Amino acid sequence: MPPKLKIVYWQGERYWLGKFIDHPEIMAQGESLDELEENLRDAYRELLLEDVPAVHQMKDIAL
């Protein structure tokens, strides 16, 4: 079973907005609650590099 994380969410003027309690830097929006949840899942996976294949490369870059 996949891990579960608690979110806080609210309805803005046009979109539902939300973020993870344990990772407040991960925020998303959606036109519906279902879309908000899907966008939060995608943002979580992207931020935590869950979709990076086992064989990959790393490199430091200057910002």
C-alpha positions in Angstrom: 0.0 0.0 0.0 1.5 3.4 -0.9 2.3 5.8 1.9 -0.3 8.4 2.9 0.5 12.0 3.7 -1.8 14.6 5.2 -2.7 17.7 3.1 -4.2 21.0 3.9 -6.5 22.5 1.2 -8.8 25.4 0.5 -10.9 26.8 -2.2 -9.5 30.0 -3.8 -11.4 32.3 -6.2 -10.9 29.9 -9.1 -9.0 26.8 -8.0 -8.6 24.4 -5.1 -5.2 25.0 -3.5 -3.3 22.7 -1.2 0.0 21.5 0.2 1.4 18.7 2.2 1.7 19.2 6.0 5.1 17.4 6.2 6.4 19.0 3.0 4.9 22.6 2.9 7.2 23.4 0.0 5.1 21.1 -2.2 2.0 23.1 -3.3 -0.5 22.5 -6.2 -3.8 23.7 -7.5 -6.7 22.0 -9.4 -10.1 22.9 -10.8 -11.6 20.1 -8.6 -10.5 18.3 -5.4 -9.6 15.2 -7.5 -7.4 17.2 -9.8 -5.8 18.9 -6.8 -4.9 15.5 -5.3 -3.5 14.2 -8.6 -1.4 17.4 -9.0 -0.1 17.1 -5.4 0.8 13.4 -6.1 2.7 14.4 -9.3 4.5 17.3 -7.5 5.5 15.0 -4.7 6.9 12.3 -7.0 8.7 14.9 -9.1 10.3 16.7 -6.0 11.4 13.4 -4.4 12.8 12.0 -7.7 10.6 9.0 -7.4 10.4 8.7 -11.2 14.2 8.7 -11.7 15.2 5.3 -13.3 17.7 3.1 -11.4 20.4 3.9 -14.0 20.9 7.7 -14.1 23.6 10.3 -13.9 24.2 13.2 -11.6 26.0 16.5 -12.1 26.4 19.7 -10.1 25.4 22.9 -11.9 25.9 26.6 -10.9 22.8 28.6 -10.2 
